């Protein structure tokens, strides 16, 4: 075979499976996105997030996760964390807000990992292991698995680390609407059809047990909902009569059929837009 043919074959193989990129200059940003094909970390110069003091009604989860993150950023022992519960109650916002707060005083990087890229997590850990002077929070948002989804096995590389162990400079924070990362009806179906019900879902359900911290998020009440909106108004300088605010905010949540931090922000976005305030 000619040298030209060998060169074409090598180039074709590289296109199918590109070599991993080098570690970025971590001075570029405090947050990164993990991409595959080829493997690379993309800096995110401006992270979309809410200030920590604007997150209302989740004080216990906030204090617990903040303490855990500060321990980790200082180089001490810390736990992986699963933030689960009601949608729109600030799970993702809390992770990003705490990272912003802690990274002001410590060299802490946030890396977002998509669920569909979990099979590549071993390669990501290998890259991060090569930067022992940095500390990384891996962030997997809206994590859940179906009955035929094998991605959860890759997640164990982060939680348990296999024989090599998880790098000391890496921790995982994940959010999910499900406490056990899989639908309750799936758990019941597999238990009901299994020869040994106790083993039917043990492998998948036990995945959530590997998180040292479980932080539950529950629907807010009306007072908390209104307090969230008042906090946004104060932070962004939006002026509105208290009675008008209350009436409009309650009507907004009634038309949405839900009350949450996300709904509060959506009403406030509408209010700010009507008053000509840029967010």
Steps between C-alpha positions, in 0.01 A plus 500: 500500500633841404591772749224720356239230567623453857481875554140509374404212731661674800320825419167316466548331838575835663178643356300207640672514841679834545777518759408671830578866536750637748400641835397864465665789679283499812567869549263568208178437694352347814248283309530258207287275279618146427469396134588177327616412145753641557527511879545859612412748773337817369534810721177678597594862571152604619291251697125563516420492872313663787671655802510272803308740724208506253427129545212495749347208690790256464710609797589152629608372157691823439692487827581128467621520143695820564685342794576188296630706207719718718652190662579357159643830369736515799629150423309319776270198483158561340209301361343466158152655512164415346251787493155351439138606521246746368568654161576870481608529864860603439701176489714601202502864604635405843794305355598789273448765769711312755775446246505874426512579872781257582707567187536863609747385765616157380626349174189295434384410147151391395475249213159420354462144374199402289322175588552361151875553538528289816676214314793738446533589868798269549696696242395827664619378839833405343542855371408659832729267690783659300424842659548430873543871579138565401175385663194413293128465560345279231140613448242270339162671471161328480640151547269200460503156340253275321480121535722433197747782565852379569650848555461463876787249500735772377392724786642251748847596374445843656330380816715199580793536263569129452841366601670828409268706714343835426760776470537692827448825310157402358152494654158445340181701548190373318140621488193288438125513546525139621649391830617166359578631149236274342116515484308350791273299266808341344622394845163343582474327161845344528433388856171342400641305206829390657577154642677674786327838548765634736766462229296619203585868532782487754771593250326814375338615824826454687657756270338783697634343822851572375440874546611603846257793509130481410344845496124510453315791337128542565231729354494848650202658672342828393695715746831359375388549140420867564824545697698373199340758273552781753866401521538522123331841497739632765807354328416645157343827612146426377244721676139382537222545755493209746127429451535507122800270517313253717191497279697462176736235637214287635310530173816401310554183702132408471514520121810282505342247734821488702697693759879477504820701478493464123146635478601789728788589267276476192250743653782734600644485147162608364471776759851632430434498127179701542690755706786523250761342727772289338609191693 
